[in-house]
Amino acid sequence: MVQLQRIAIAPEQIQDEHLILTAEQQHYLGRVLRLKQGDRFIIIIEGQGQWWIVELIVNLPSVSPQAKLIETVSIQTELPVEIILIIALPKGDGFEEIVRCCTELGVTQFIPVISKRTLLKPSPQKVERWRRIATEAAEQSERQIIPKIYDPVSFPQGLLTLSTFKSNTQSSVQYIFESRGNYQPFMLELMSIIADKIPDKIMIATGPEGGWTEEEIQAAISMGFQPVSLGKRILRAVTAPIVAVSQMMGIIEHKQYF
């Protein structure tokens, strides 16, 4: 198949097998990519995990509808497990880097939390920017799912949110990463867990600059989390979740194909 541009659209933009493009999408397709009537591109329908080949039926910009659905595309890019991250917000723009990289690696949900040592207090505009970054990263990496990013909450509230995921699934595992202490390496622990079967969900929690407090670690353990380590080196708050998800992706895909 010829390489076609991919964009994400909301389900309500589909009406009677036709597509209604936003002004921003029209500008991108018509002015930036210079697509014309008859040209095709691919859409990802948010929340449905489905790709469609779409054809422009007018030159852009134009009144709606601007395109029609042609056929579905069957390509599997998703991991066979949901990966849910609970992340203590790092300082500066570090969470943007986490969202971008971890979306490319296969994360399905992000729960940003404010811990005892969190310095960042994000605005609603910042949260919307994170969601745009997740959409762009999903499009770039040709994913079928655009990860959900929750509004920031306190760490105890984040643990409660994860507990609802745990109760609604057949199998799940939960880990909290801690750089101090003599904990089992994450890779060894995960390899032993998936030796027989890949769980439905893997939930992990990574800390802020300075790490989790002992009280936070104990609270996570009481909710079923197991403390693990990413190695002997102290990783940045931005680096740790990216390394953790990279290890997961490698182990899971090796299990799939070998």
TIVEXTI-85099 format. One line per 3 residues: number of its first residue (from 1); for each residue x, y, z of N, C-alpha, C. Coordinates in pm, 1 decimal, padded with zeros to 6 digits, m for minus. Example, Ala and Ser with C-alpha at 12.3 -4.5 7.8 and 13.67 -1.06 7.14 Angstrom:
<pts>
1	01319.0:m00569.0:00780.0:01230.0:m00450.0:00780.0:01320.0:m00330.0:00780.0  01285.0:m00225.0:00708.0:01367.0:m00106.0:00714.0:01290.0:00003.0:00787.0
</pts>
This chain:
<pts>
1	00083.2:m00119.4:00000.0:00000.0:00000.0:00000.0:00087.5:00125.5:00000.0  00050.0:00223.9:m00081.4:00121.1:00350.9:m00081.6:00110.4:00413.8:00056.9  00219.5:00474.3:00103.2:00218.9:00536.7:00235.5:00122.4:00654.9:00236.5
4	00020.7:00647.1:00320.7:m00079.3:00752.5:00329.9:m00069.7:00821.2:00465.7  m00101.0:00950.1:00467.0:m00101.5:01025.9:00591.2:m00211.8:00975.8:00683.5  m00183.5:00973.1:00813.9:m00282.0:00929.5:00912.5:m00317.1:01044.9:01005.5
7	m00446.6:01059.9:01033.5:m00490.4:01158.4:01131.3:m00595.0:01094.0:01222.0  m00608.7:01148.8:01342.3:m00708.5:01098.8:01437.4:m00832.4:01186.2:01430.8  m00948.6:01122.4:01435.7:m01073.8:01197.3:01432.8:m01167.6:01144.3:01542.2
10	m01260.0:01228.5:01584.8:m01358.4:01188.6:01685.5:m01473.0:01113.2:01618.8  m01536.3:01018.2:01689.0:m01644.9:00939.8:01628.2:m01757.2:01025.6:01571.9  m01785.3:01140.1:01637.9:m01895.4:01224.3:01591.3:m01865.7:01295.9:01460.2
13	m01740.2:01286.9:01412.6:m01708.4:01346.3:01282.7:m01752.4:01258.6:01166.2  m01794.6:01135.1:01195.7:m01843.8:01043.3:01093.5:m01996.1:01052.6:01087.3  m02048.9:01081.3:00969.6:m02193.4:01087.6:00949.6:m02228.1:01021.5:00816.0
16	m02304.1:00911.5:00823.8:m02348.1:00840.9:00702.8:m02232.0:00809.4:00609.4  m02124.1:00752.1:00667.3:m02005.0:00710.9:00592.5:m01933.2:00827.5:00525.2  m01958.9:00948.1:00573.6:m01885.4:01065.6:00527.9:m01814.3:01129.4:00646.9
19	m01711.3:01206.1:00617.5:m01627.2:01264.1:00720.9:m01637.2:01415.7:00720.3  m01657.4:01471.3:00839.2:m01658.8:01616.4:00857.2:m01528.3:01656.0:00923.9  m01445.9:01728.3:00852.7:m01314.6:01768.4:00902.2:m01323.6:01900.0:00978.5
22	m01241.6:01912.5:01082.4:m01232.7:02039.4:01154.5:m01153.1:02138.9:01070.4  m01159.4:02265.3:01107.4:m01083.6:02368.2:01035.4:m00933.8:02339.2:01042.7  m00888.7:02294.6:01158.1:m00746.8:02262.1:01174.7:m00706.2:02145.3:01085.7
25	m00790.1:02042.7:01077.5:m00760.2:01927.9:00991.7:m00762.8:01966.1:00844.6  m00855.7:02052.4:00806.7:m00860.6:02098.2:00667.6:m00733.7:02175.2:00632.1  m00690.1:02260.1:00723.4:m00567.3:02336.8:00697.8:m00448.7:02242.4:00680.6
28	m00438.7:02142.0:00768.6:m00325.5:02049.4:00763.9:m00326.2:01968.2:00634.7  m00442.0:01912.8:00599.3:m00449.6:01828.5:00479.7:m00440.5:01909.1:00350.9  m00507.6:02025.6:00348.7:m00513.6:02103.6:00225.4:m00396.3:02196.2:00204.3
31	m00353.9:02265.8:00310.0:m00247.0:02365.3:00295.4:m00108.8:02308.5:00322.7  m00097.6:02223.1:00425.1:00034.0:02167.5:00459.5:00068.9:02049.6:00369.2  m00021.5:01951.9:00358.3:00005.4:01833.5:00275.4:m00034.2:01852.2:00129.8
34	m00114.7:01956.5:00102.4:m00158.2:01988.8:m00033.0:m00236.7:01874.6:m00099.5  m00320.9:01809.0:m00022.1:m00407.6:01705.6:m00079.2:m00521.1:01771.5:m00156.6  m00563.3:01706.4:m00263.9:m00669.1:01758.6:m00351.1:m00785.9:01659.5:m00357.5
37	m00892.7:01703.1:m00420.7:m01007.0:01615.8:m00442.6:m00962.1:01485.2:m00508.5  m01005.3:01372.5:m00453.9:m00965.2:01241.8:m00505.9:m00847.0:01180.5:m00433.9  m00770.6:01263.1:m00358.6:m00658.3:01208.5:m00282.3:m00710.1:01134.0:m00159.2
40	m00629.0:01040.2:m00112.3:m00670.3:00957.6:00000.2:m00576.5:00973.4:00119.9  m00631.0:00948.6:00237.6:m00553.1:00945.9:00361.3:m00619.6:00845.8:00454.6  m00560.6:00823.7:00571.3:m00612.8:00725.4:00666.9:m00654.1:00795.3:00794.8
43	m00768.1:00756.8:00848.9:m00812.8:00812.6:00975.3:m00812.5:00703.7:01083.1  m00784.5:00746.3:01205.2:m00798.2:00660.6:01322.6:m00915.1:00715.5:01401.3  m01016.7:00634.3:01424.9:m01132.8:00680.1:01499.6:m01105.8:00662.4:01648.2
46	m01100.5:00772.2:01721.9:m01066.4:00769.3:01863.2:m01162.1:00679.5:01940.4  m01104.8:00594.4:02025.3:m01184.2:00507.7:02111.0:m01236.1:00381.8:02044.9  m01211.7:00365.6:01915.1:m01263.8:00248.5:01844.7:m01154.3:00155.5:01792.7
49	m01030.0:00203.1:01790.6:m00920.9:00119.2:01744.5:m00935.8:00073.9:01600.3  m00990.1:00159.3:01516.6:m01017.5:00121.6:01377.2:m00959.5:00224.5:01281.8  m00890.2:00176.5:01178.6:m00839.1:00261.9:01072.1:m00930.6:00252.2:00951.5
52	m00946.1:00365.8:00881.0:m01021.8:00370.4:00755.1:m00940.9:00445.2:00650.4  m00947.1:00396.3:00527.1:m00898.9:00476.1:00414.1:m01012.4:00570.6:00375.3  m00977.5:00697.7:00359.1:m01076.1:00802.5:00331.3:m01033.4:00878.2:00206.6
55	m01130.6:00922.6:00127.3:m01101.9:00996.8:00004.4:m01168.2:01133.8:00008.3  m01090.0:01236.1:m00025.1:m01146.2:01370.9:m00032.1:m01244.7:01379.9:m00148.8  m01360.2:01438.4:m00123.8:m01458.8:01453.8:m00231.0:m01468.0:01599.1:m00277.9
58	m01387.9:01686.8:m00215.3:m01381.5:01828.7:m00254.5:m01239.3:01877.1:m00233.8  m01206.7:01991.2:m00292.0:m01081.6:02057.8:m00258.5:m01101.7:02136.7:m00129.2  m00999.2:02139.2:m00047.2:m01007.1:02206.4:00083.1:m00953.4:02348.8:00074.1
61	m01008.7:02441.1:00155.3:m01118.4:02421.6:00252.2:m01253.9:02420.9:00183.0  m01349.9:02357.0:00250.7:m01482.9:02345.5:00193.7:m01582.9:02317.0:00304.9  m01710.6:02338.5:00272.1:m01814.9:02304.5:00367.9:m01823.9:02152.8:00380.1
64	m01881.0:02104.5:00489.6:m01887.1:01960.8:00514.8:m02001.2:01895.4:00436.3  m01989.5:01763.5:00409.9:m01873.1:01679.3:00439.0:m01763.4:01698.4:00334.8  m01641.4:01669.0:00376.6:m01528.4:01689.8:00285.0:m01470.8:01558.3:00230.4
67	m01506.8:01445.0:00292.3:m01446.7:01318.0:00250.6:m01544.3:01204.0:00274.7  m01516.1:01090.7:00211.6:m01599.5:00971.7:00231.3:m01511.5:00853.6:00270.2  m01569.5:00763.0:00349.8:m01499.4:00642.8:00392.6:m01497.8:00541.8:00278.6
70	m01380.8:00481.9:00254.1:m01365.6:00387.9:00143.3:m01361.2:00243.4:00193.9  m01266.5:00213.8:00282.0:m01254.3:00077.1:00332.1:m01172.1:00077.2:00460.0  m01191.6:m00028.5:00539.3:m01114.2:m00041.6:00662.4:m00975.1:m00094.7:00631.1
73	m00883.2:m00066.5:00721.7:m00745.9:m00115.0:00708.7:m00718.5:m00208.6:00825.5  m00677.2:m00330.4:00795.7:m00652.2:m00429.6:00900.0:m00502.3:m00448.1:00920.1  m00446.4:m00370.6:01010.9:m00305.6:m00383.7:01048.2:m00299.3:m00378.3:01200.4
76	m00236.3:m00475.8:01262.8:m00230.9:m00481.6:01408.4:m00101.4:m00417.5:01458.8  m00115.0:m00307.7:01529.8:00002.9:m00241.2:01587.4:m00000.1:m00238.9:01739.3  m00109.5:m00286.0:01799.5:m00122.3:m00276.3:01944.5:m00066.8:m00400.0:02015.3
79	m00015.1:m00378.9:02135.4:00030.0:m00488.7:02219.5:m00092.0:m00566.8:02270.5  m00075.8:m00693.8:02304.8:m00188.5:m00774.5:02352.8:m00217.6:m00753.0:02501.2  m00187.2:m00636.2:02552.4:m00205.3:m00605.8:02694.3:m00222.9:m00455.3:02708.8
82	m00306.2:m00414.5:02802.9:m00317.9:m00272.6:02834.2:m00205.0:m00233.3:02928.2  m00139.5:m00122.5:02897.4:m00034.8:m00070.3:02984.5:m00082.3:00062.9:03040.1  m00094.2:00068.3:03172.1:m00146.2:00187.0:03239.4:m00036.1:00243.7:03328.2
85	m00002.4:00369.3:03306.9:00103.2:00434.5:03384.3:00043.8:00532.2:03483.7  00087.5:00522.4:03608.4:00060.8:00625.4:03706.8:00195.6:00693.5:03731.3  00201.9:00822.0:03699.9:00330.4:00891.6:03697.3:00325.3:01016.3:03783.7
88	00415.6:01023.5:03881.4:00430.0:01146.9:03958.2:00489.4:01252.2:03865.7  00419.2:01362.5:03850.9:00457.8:01462.1:03751.3:00598.7:01515.7:03775.5  00684.9:01508.1:03673.8:00818.4:01565.6:03686.2:00813.7:01716.1:03663.4
91	00922.2:01782.7:03695.4:00926.7:01928.0:03678.9:00939.3:01964.8:03530.9  00911.7:02093.7:03502.1:00925.4:02143.8:03365.7:00831.1:02076.0:03268.5  00883.0:02049.5:03148.2:00803.9:01985.3:03042.8:00832.8:01836.6:03031.4
94	00882.9:01778.1:03139.5:00921.4:01636.8:03134.7:00808.0:01542.5:03102.7  00687.1:01576.4:03148.2:00575.0:01485.8:03122.8:00540.6:01480.9:02974.2  00565.5:01589.1:02901.5:00541.7:01588.3:02757.5:00628.3:01482.6:02689.7
97	00754.4:01475.0:02731.5:00844.7:01374.9:02674.3:00798.0:01233.9:02709.1  00751.5:01215.5:02832.4:00701.5:01084.9:02873.8:00581.3:01044.7:02789.2  00486.9:01137.0:02771.0:00366.5:01107.3:02693.2:00402.9:01070.2:02549.9
100	00490.3:01149.6:02490.0:00526.9:01125.2:02349.8:00593.2:00988.4:02334.0  00695.0:00960.9:02412.9:00770.6:00836.0:02397.6:00688.3:00714.2:02437.3  00616.7:00723.2:02548.2:00541.2:00606.3:02596.2:00419.0:00578.6:02509.5
103	00364.2:00680.7:02445.7:00257.6:00656.2:02348.0:00312.8:00576.3:02230.8  00429.0:00613.9:02181.3:00490.6:00541.1:02070.8:00518.3:00395.7:02108.9  00547.2:00372.1:02237.1:00584.0:00238.3:02282.6:00463.8:00149.3:02313.3
106	00343.3:00208.2:02324.9:00225.7:00124.1:02341.0:00140.0:00146.5:02463.6  00168.1:00250.7:02543.7:00086.6:00277.2:02662.7:m00056.1:00312.3:02621.7  m00153.8:00266.0:02699.7:m00293.9:00291.9:02668.4:m00356.8:00398.9:02757.4
109	m00305.7:00416.8:02880.2:m00362.1:00516.7:02969.4:m00252.9:00577.3:03057.5  m00264.0:00708.4:03077.6:m00172.9:00781.5:03166.4:m00253.1:00842.1:03281.5  m00207.4:00819.4:03404.0:m00268.8:00883.1:03520.3:m00162.1:00969.2:03586.9
112	m00157.0:01100.1:03555.5:m00059.0:01187.4:03621.4:m00102.4:01215.7:03764.5  m00009.1:01205.0:03857.8:m00042.8:01226.1:03998.4:00051.2:01328.3:04062.1  00000.6:01388.3:04167.0:00077.9:01483.1:04246.6:00115.9:01413.2:04375.7
115	00245.7:01388.1:04391.9:00295.6:01317.3:04508.9:00350.0:01417.7:04610.5  00402.6:01365.9:04719.2:00457.6:01452.9:04824.1:00571.0:01540.4:04772.0  00645.9:01488.3:04674.8:00763.7:01559.5:04624.6:00743.0:01619.6:04485.6
118	00620.2:01620.0:04437.3:00590.9:01678.5:04306.7:00600.6:01830.4:04314.1  00667.0:01889.5:04215.8:00684.3:02034.7:04211.0:00587.6:02100.9:04114.0  00545.5:02026.1:04010.6:00462.2:02083.7:03905.0:00314.8:02082.0:03944.9
121	00246.8:02193.6:03923.3:00101.1:02202.9:03942.1:00041.8:02247.2:03808.2  00004.9:02152.9:03721.1:m00033.1:02184.8:03583.4:m00167.2:02255.6:03571.5  m00177.1:02340.0:03469.5:m00301.6:02409.3:03438.0:m00385.4:02322.8:03344.4
124	m00516.6:02353.4:03329.4:m00599.3:02279.3:03232.0:m00543.7:02289.4:03090.5  m00482.5:02403.4:03056.6:m00423.8:02419.7:02922.6:m00307.3:02322.5:02901.7  m00230.6:02299.4:03008.4:m00119.7:02205.3:02999.0:m00171.0:02063.4:02976.1
127	m00279.6:02026.8:03043.7:m00337.4:01892.4:03027.6:m00386.1:01873.0:02884.0  m00449.4:01974.4:02827.6:m00495.1:01965.1:02688.3:m00377.2:01950.3:02593.9  m00267.3:02017.8:02623.9:m00147.6:02003.0:02540.9:m00097.0:01859.0:02548.2
130	m00097.0:01797.3:02665.0:m00054.7:01657.3:02676.6:m00141.6:01568.0:02588.0  m00270.7:01595.2:02585.0:m00361.1:01512.2:02504.9:m00335.4:01529.9:02355.6  m00301.8:01651.1:02314.1:m00266.4:01672.3:02172.5:m00138.4:01598.0:02137.6
133	m00042.7:01599.1:02229.5:00083.7:01529.2:02205.6:00058.6:01378.9:02192.5  m00028.9:01323.7:02276.0:m00060.9:01180.9:02267.8:m00124.5:01147.6:02133.1  m00213.3:01234.4:02086.8:m00277.2:01212.1:01956.7:m00174.2:01214.9:01844.9
136	m00086.9:01314.3:01845.9:00016.7:01326.0:01742.3:00111.0:01205.6:01744.1  00149.0:01160.8:01864.7:00240.6:01046.7:01875.2:00173.9:00918.5:01828.1  00043.5:00903.5:01855.8:m00029.9:00785.0:01808.7:m00037.9:00784.1:01656.4
139	m00062.9:00901.3:01597.4:m00067.7:00910.2:01451.1:00067.9:00876.5:01391.1  00173.3:00934.2:01447.5:00308.7:00915.0:01394.0:00351.6:00768.8:01399.9  00315.5:00700.4:01511.0:00359.0:00561.9:01529.1:00258.8:00460.7:01473.7
142	00155.3:00511.3:01404.2:00056.3:00427.0:01336.4:m00016.3:00334.0:01433.3  m00048.4:00387.9:01549.8:m00123.5:00309.9:01646.7:m00272.2:00312.0:01615.5  m00342.2:00214.1:01668.7:m00487.4:00208.0:01651.9:m00560.9:00269.2:01770.9
145	m00489.6:00294.6:01877.9:m00547.8:00349.7:01999.9:m00477.3:00478.9:02036.7  m00555.9:00580.5:02068.5:m00500.1:00703.9:02122.1:m00510.8:00695.1:02273.6  m00399.2:00698.7:02344.3:m00405.1:00681.0:02489.8:m00490.8:00786.8:02558.9
148	m00553.4:00745.3:02666.1:m00631.2:00837.4:02748.3:m00540.0:00899.9:02853.3  m00549.3:01031.5:02869.7:m00473.8:01101.1:02973.9:m00573.8:01161.8:03071.3  m00567.6:01117.4:03194.4:m00659.3:01165.2:03297.1:m00614.7:01301.7:03349.4
151	m00708.0:01372.9:03409.1:m00671.3:01495.1:03480.5:m00583.6:01458.2:03599.8  m00484.6:01541.3:03633.1:m00397.5:01511.0:03747.2:m00476.1:01501.1:03878.1  m00438.4:01404.3:03959.7:m00500.1:01384.2:04090.5:m00390.1:01358.1:04192.5
154	m00427.4:01352.5:04319.2:m00330.5:01317.4:04422.6:m00291.0:01170.3:04406.3  m00177.1:01133.1:04462.7:m00131.6:00994.6:04451.5:m00232.6:00896.4:04511.5  m00289.3:00922.0:04630.2:m00392.0:00829.4:04681.7:m00511.7:00815.3:04587.7
157	m00555.5:00925.2:04525.3:m00666.7:00916.9:04430.3:m00627.9:00835.3:04307.4  m00503.1:00851.0:04264.3:m00456.0:00772.0:04150.6:m00457.3:00622.6:04180.1  m00419.4:00585.1:04301.5:m00422.7:00444.3:04340.6:m00565.7:00391.0:04340.3
160	m00659.8:00474.2:04384.5:m00799.7:00432.2:04384.3:m00851.2:00412.7:04241.8  m00807.5:00501.3:04150.8:m00846.4:00486.1:04010.2:m00796.7:00354.1:03954.2  m00672.2:00320.4:03985.5:m00616.8:00194.1:03937.6:m00689.3:00074.5:03997.0
163	m00737.5:00088.5:04119.3:m00807.5:m00024.2:04182.1:m00935.6:m00058.6:04106.1  m00998.9:00041.0:04042.4:m01118.7:00012.3:03962.7:m01082.3:m00065.8:03837.4  m00966.1:m00036.7:03778.2:m00921.8:m00113.7:03662.5:m00898.0:m00259.0:03702.8
166	m00839.3:m00276.7:03819.9:m00805.4:m00410.9:03867.7:m00929.7:m00495.7:03886.8  m01037.4:m00433.4:03935.3:m01158.8:m00510.1:03963.3:m01237.1:m00544.4:03837.7  m01205.2:m00476.3:03726.3:m01281.3:m00497.8:03603.1:m01206.7:m00581.2:03500.2
169	m01106.5:m00654.0:03540.6:m01028.1:m00730.5:03444.4:m01002.8:m00871.7:03495.5  m00975.3:m00963.3:03405.3:m00951.9:m01101.7:03444.2:m00816.4:m01119.7:03512.2  m00714.2:m01052.7:03463.6:m00581.6:m01065.7:03523.5:m00505.4:m00935.5:03508.7
172	m00435.1:m00898.5:03614.2:m00355.9:m00775.4:03610.5:m00240.5:m00788.4:03707.8  m00136.0:m00710.7:03680.9:m00021.8:m00702.1:03772.5:00009.6:m00555.2:03793.9  00059.8:m00522.2:03914.5:00087.6:m00383.4:03949.3:00228.0:m00372.2:04009.3
175	00303.6:m00274.4:03961.8:00438.7:m00253.1:04012.1:00460.3:m00106.5:04044.8  00537.3:m00082.3:04151.1:00582.5:00052.1:04181.8:00734.8:00049.8:04179.0  00792.7:00144.5:04107.9:00937.3:00145.9:04089.0:01004.2:00230.3:04197.3
178	01108.5:00173.7:04255.1:01181.9:00241.8:04361.5:01331.3:00218.3:04340.4  01407.2:00327.1:04335.4:01549.8:00315.3:04307.5:01631.8:00280.9:04431.4  01577.6:00307.3:04548.8:01648.2:00275.9:04672.5:01594.2:00144.5:04728.8
181	01680.7:00063.1:04782.9:01634.4:m00062.2:04841.6:01671.0:m00181.2:04755.3  01667.5:m00296.9:04815.0:01709.6:m00419.4:04748.4:01586.9:m00491.4:04690.3  01538.3:m00439.4:04576.8:01417.9:m00495.3:04516.4:01451.1:m00577.6:04392.8
184	01362.7:m00670.3:04360.6:01377.7:m00756.6:04243.4:01382.4:m00672.3:04116.1  01473.7:m00700.3:04021.7:01473.3:m00629.8:03893.2:01340.8:m00649.8:03820.0  01289.6:m00544.4:03764.0:01159.9:m00547.0:03697.0:01156.4:m00648.9:03584.5
187	01261.9:m00655.2:03503.6:01262.5:m00747.3:03389.6:01248.6:m00892.1:03434.8  01319.6:m00929.6:03540.0:01312.1:m01067.7:03588.0:01173.0:m01098.6:03641.5  01115.7:m01003.3:03714.3:00982.6:m01022.7:03769.6:00878.4:m01037.0:03659.1
190	00884.7:m00949.6:03559.4:00786.1:m00954.2:03452.3:00801.3:m01079.9:03367.6  00925.0:m01120.5:03341.6:00947.4:m01242.1:03262.6:00889.0:m01365.0:03332.2  00898.8:m01368.9:03464.2:00842.6:m01482.9:03537.0:00690.3:m01480.0:03534.4
193	00632.0:m01358.6:03537.8:00486.6:m01344.4:03538.4:00426.2:m01389.6:03405.9  00489.3:m01350.5:03294.1:00429.0:m01379.4:03163.1:00480.7:m01509.7:03102.4  00554.4:m01586.6:03178.7:00607.7:m01712.7:03125.8:00495.8:m01803.0:03074.1
196	00383.5:m01804.9:03144.3:00271.2:m01888.8:03102.4:00165.6:m01811.2:03025.7  00136.0:m01687.4:03070.2:00027.9:m01612.0:03007.9:00051.5:m01462.7:03026.8  00028.5:m01385.4:02921.1:00039.1:m01240.2:02930.3:m00085.8:m01187.8:03000.4
199	m00072.7:m01107.6:03105.9:m00191.3:m01056.8:03175.6:m00269.4:m00958.7:03089.1  m00393.4:m00931.9:03128.2:m00476.0:m00837.4:03054.1:m00426.2:m00693.5:03070.8  m00379.2:m00662.9:03191.5:m00334.0:m00526.1:03221.3:m00204.3:m00530.7:03301.1
202	m00115.4:m00437.1:03269.2:00004.1:m00414.1:03350.1:m00000.6:m00268.9:03395.1  m00001.4:m00248.4:03525.6:m00009.2:m00113.9:03581.8:00120.3:m00083.8:03656.2  00182.1:00029.0:03623.3:00308.4:00062.8:03688.7:00303.6:00206.2:03739.3
205	00379.6:00231.1:03845.1:00386.6:00364.4:03904.8:00532.2:00406.6:03913.9  00564.3:00523.9:03857.8:00699.8:00577.2:03865.8:00697.2:00711.5:03937.0  00802.7:00737.8:04014.5:00803.1:00851.2:04106.6:00858.4:00980.8:04052.0
208	00858.3:01084.2:04137.0:00905.6:01217.6:04098.8:01055.2:01232.4:04124.4  01109.3:01351.5:04101.4:01245.8:01380.9:04142.5:01255.2:01358.5:04293.3  01354.0:01282.3:04335.3:01367.8:01252.2:04476.8:01300.9:01122.7:04517.8
211	01218.9:01064.7:04429.3:01156.5:00935.8:04455.5:01030.8:00943.7:04540.5  00968.6:00827.9:04555.9:00850.8:00817.3:04641.5:00890.9:00828.3:04788.0  00799.3:00873.3:04872.3:00822.9:00867.0:05016.0:00790.9:00724.5:05062.5
214	00841.3:00688.4:05179.6:00814.1:00555.4:05234.0:00664.3:00535.9:05256.2  00596.3:00642.3:05295.5:00451.9:00635.1:05316.2:00379.9:00601.9:05185.1  00425.9:00663.1:05074.2:00363.5:00636.9:04944.1:00389.0:00494.0:04897.7
217	00509.2:00443.2:04920.6:00540.5:00306.0:04882.2:00451.9:00208.5:04958.8  00436.9:00231.9:05088.8:00354.4:00143.4:05170.6:00207.1:00150.4:05128.4  00161.4:00270.8:05090.6:00022.8:00284.3:05043.8:00001.7:00204.0:04916.6
220	00100.5:00207.2:04825.7:00089.8:00130.3:04701.5:00092.0:m00019.6:04730.1  00179.2:m00062.5:04820.6:00186.7:m00204.7:04855.1:00053.1:m00252.4:04911.9  m00010.4:m00167.7:04993.9:m00139.7:m00204.8:05051.7:m00248.2:m00219.2:04945.5
223	m00226.1:m00159.1:04827.6:m00322.0:m00168.8:04717.2:m00282.9:m00277.4:04617.2  m00183.3:m00358.1:04652.8:m00147.0:m00471.2:04568.5:m00028.1:m00449.0:04477.5  00041.0:m00334.5:04491.6:00158.9:m00308.1:04409.2:00281.2:m00379.2:04466.6
226	00366.6:m00424.5:04376.6:00491.6:m00487.0:04417.6:00607.6:m00393.7:04384.2  00692.4:m00360.4:04482.1:00808.6:m00275.8:04452.9:00910.6:m00350.9:04367.8  00961.1:m00284.3:04266.0:01064.2:m00342.9:04179.8:01167.4:m00235.4:04146.5
229	01276.5:m00279.7:04086.7:01386.9:m00189.9:04053.4:01413.2:m00190.6:03903.5  01462.1:m00077.8:03853.6:01504.7:m00069.3:03713.4:01656.4:m00079.9:03699.5  01723.5:m00114.2:03806.1:01868.2:m00128.7:03800.9:01937.8:m00052.6:03912.6
232	02069.4:m00058.5:03913.3:02147.0:00001.7:04021.1:02167.4:00151.4:04003.7  02141.8:00202.5:03884.3:02162.2:00345.2:03861.3:02035.8:00422.6:03894.7  02052.2:00547.3:03935.6:01939.1:00634.3:03966.6:01895.9:00703.6:03837.9
235	01775.7:00674.1:03790.9:01726.1:00732.2:03666.4:01644.7:00858.1:03694.2  01644.4:00948.9:03597.3:01561.0:01068.5:03607.9:01413.4:01029.2:03608.8  01331.3:01118.0:03663.0:01186.9:01093.2:03667.1:01129.9:01079.2:03526.8
238	01193.1:01143.7:03428.6:01148.4:01132.4:03289.4:01197.5:01002.2:03226.8  01317.7:00960.2:03262.0:01377.2:00841.6:03201.2:01311.2:00712.8:03248.2  01279.1:00704.6:03377.6:01231.2:00579.1:03437.1:01109.1:00519.4:03366.7
241	01000.3:00596.0:03344.1:00884.8:00533.0:03277.9:00913.6:00489.1:03135.2  00998.5:00564.0:03064.7:01031.6:00526.3:02926.9:01110.2:00395.6:02925.4  01204.5:00381.6:03018.0:01281.9:00257.4:03028.5:01190.4:00141.3:03066.4
244	01101.7:00164.7:03163.0:01011.5:00057.8:03208.7:00922.7:00007.9:03095.5  00864.2:00099.6:03020.4:00774.4:00059.5:02911.7:00853.7:m00006.2:02798.4  00974.8:00040.3:02772.6:01058.7:m00022.5:02670.1:01087.4:m00168.1:02706.0
247	01118.4:m00191.6:02833.6:01143.8:m00328.5:02876.9:01019.0:m00414.6:02861.9  00904.1:m00359.2:02900.3:00778.7:m00433.5:02886.0:00752.2:m00469.8:02741.5  00766.0:m00371.3:02653.2:00737.7:m00394.9:02511.6:00827.8:m00505.3:02457.0
250	00955.9:m00500.4:02490.5:01048.3:m00601.3:02441.1:01013.4:m00740.8:02490.7  00981.5:m00752.1:02619.2:00949.6:m00882.6:02677.8:00819.4:m00937.9:02619.4  00717.4:m00853.0:02609.4:00586.8:m00898.5:02560.7:00594.0:m00938.6:02414.5
253	00660.9:m00858.4:02332.1:00667.7:m00893.3:02189.4:00754.1:m01015.6:02167.0  00855.6:m01035.2:02249.9:00934.2:m01158.9:02239.8:00846.1:m01278.0:02273.7  00763.8:m01264.2:02375.8:00672.6:m01372.8:02413.3:00573.7:m01401.8:02300.6
256	00525.4:m01297.1:02233.3:00429.2:m01314.8:02123.7:00485.7:m01396.4:02008.9  00610.4:m01363.8:01969.8:00663.7:m01418.1:01845.7:00756.4:m01537.7:01865.4  00797.9:m01559.3:01990.9:00890.0:m01671.6:02012.8:00838.9:m01760.8:02125.4
</pts>
